[in-house]
């Protein structure tokens, strides 16, 4: 079971990746068009599971 959520920028393009670590097949990474959507997803998962969010982007006050 994951214990943290990591938000990163995609290597190619301007998308954002939300991954759950340690990684498992049952919790795949998710891709979003903007930081707001990625952060919203991460916050919803944090509320449900109490996992720590680690935002590795330099986006707006994250």
N, C-alpha and C positions, 0 to 999 in steps of 0.2 A: 504494500500500500504506500503510495507517495506520502511525503511529509512536507513538501514545499512546491510552490508554483513559481516558475521562472518565465519572465517576459523578456524576449529578445527581438532584435530586428532581423529580418530575413537576410541571408547572405546576398541574394539577388533581388532587386526590386525594392519596393517601399512597403512591404507587408510586415506584419508582426506575428511572432510565434509565441504561443503559450504552451509551455511544456510542464509536465508533472514529474518530479524527481523524488526518489530514484524512478527511472523509467520502467514501465511495464506495458505489456501488450494490451491490457485492459484499460489503460489510460493513455491513449495516443495524443500526440501534440496537435494543437489546433492553430489554424492560420487565420488572421484577420486583416482587413484592408487598412485599418487605422488603429492608432494607439488607444483611443477611447474605447473601441469595441473590445480590444484585447484586455484592457484593464477592467472593464465591466465584467467580462467572463471570469477573470482571475478573482475579482472581489466576490462574485457569486459563489464560486467554489470555496473560497476562504470562509464565507459565512456558513456554508453547509458542512465543511470538514475541519475548520480551524487550522488550515495549512498556512504557513508563512508565505508571503508574496515577496519575491526578489525581482525587482524591475531593473534590468541591465541596460535599459535604453536611456537616452538623455531627453526624453520627451516631457513636456509641460508639467513640471512639479511632481513627477512620479517619484 
